[in-house]
């Protein structure tokens, strides 16, 4: 670092924003984790960590995450192959709906899944109509797996479909000439491309399921199906045992950090866009075609029916018009539409600060230092938002919270949660701008805001709009931080939906879920339009 400061190309103003963001991140997380470790340290001297309940929490957290990841990857590969080899009307729309699930609020999907697989859902009514005594039960491990598959099968299918599309058409032609079919074709042609993604996708989905909070909280159904992260929330909200909550948070952080490190070793970052054209179509056997059509139909219904249930239940709800007179709904809308853009803007500004610093370090031939700072920022993924919120709660527990304080805390938590996605998306175009325009800007003496406005904005406008809309969508549906700090006077649409579901106000919950779904569809449409404009 001293050598860098002595460099003739060093200008402190180029580093101020990035250094400030890095210091801010380190300060916030150090303070929050220190508060957690300090409170949790008092429990480490006891034998609570040897308690059977704690061991069960750890075991079930791994079990549900591992089972969800294996099922998602296995089904995702089968689904991707069926989509790759079959042509049908509406295929591109189906692929876009897969992308929608990434920004869909978890509670909206949970509401739709309960309406399909709950004790009084569509499946139960179908069983009653067929005079079948069996009734579905969505709560417990079954419900957790169903919800995880709803979100993660489309994610896995998108990755594996991209791998299949990367197979050169010449390999398909050669396999057809040599009459290589069936399992031999999968083993020799497809598997070498699929296996490049299997470990990284499995690790990613495992990490997402291990830190799953809202799904386990709403569909767990009891202490038997509780993960560490949900136990943290329950210990704070119901027992107010801060020492035990901090101990759980300490365990969660340690496990997440190890898992994140392992996942980081498994693979290089992979892009997820889906190409619309197919490179090769082969005539398939009737049995294989029937099987693939069956897979596409079954999994498409699995993904689409919960979304249809949200719309139908809201349109048939008695509260469709009366709920708009509720002050609590307008309060939730107001806070949601305030938190989402503020957290997205904060996430975007912090990410730009970090990337401005790291790309200049790359330019000055310090790639290791630049990569280290990026990885330091990405370690945010290893710290679940709930642990950060618990740490801030412990630090500020003596503070008389006002709604402004709560708003600031939730905005910061949501911004930090979305920051890794923003960093990943903006890193490539910003580094390209540095390579293309740095010498030109130096020769013309253009720097600072003028450089950004005149030179760089043209190449960064679309990615910045895209990341802002994406961060808005993710923040709008986030329930983790608001679950801890929310109240009747400080709420959001996901928090209100959770309260309505918990108090069995199904008619009102249907309308709230439809509002969230409509906003997310609008944001997703904006994302798709920006992506299309950027490609054009």
Secondary structure, DSSP 8 states (H G I E B T S, - for coil): -HHHHTSTT--GGGTHHHHHHHHHHHHHHHHHHHHHHHHHHHHHTTTGGGSHHHHHHHHHHHHHHHHHHHHHHHHHHHHHHHHHH---TTHHHHHHHHHHHHHS-HHHHHHHHHHHHSTTSHHHHHHHHTT-------SSHHHHHHHHHHHHHHHHHHHHHHHHHTS-HHHHHHHHHTT--HHHHIIIIIHHHHHHHHHHHHHHHHHHHHT--HHHHHH--SGGG--HHHHHHHIIIII--HHHHHHHHHHHHHHHHHHHHHHHHH---------SS-S------HHHHHHHHHHHHHHHHHHHHHHHHHHHHHHT-TTTTGGGG-HHHHHHHHHHHHHHHHHHHHHHHHHHHHHHHHHHHHHTT-HHHHHHHHHHHHGGGGS-HHHHHHHHHHHTTTS---HHHHHHHHHHHHHHHHHHHHHHHHHHHHHHHHHHHHHHHHHHT--HHHHIIIIIHHHHHHHHHHHHHHHHHHHHH--HHHHHH--SSS--HHHHHHHHHHTT-HHHHHHHHHHHHHHHHHHHHHHHHHHHHHH-
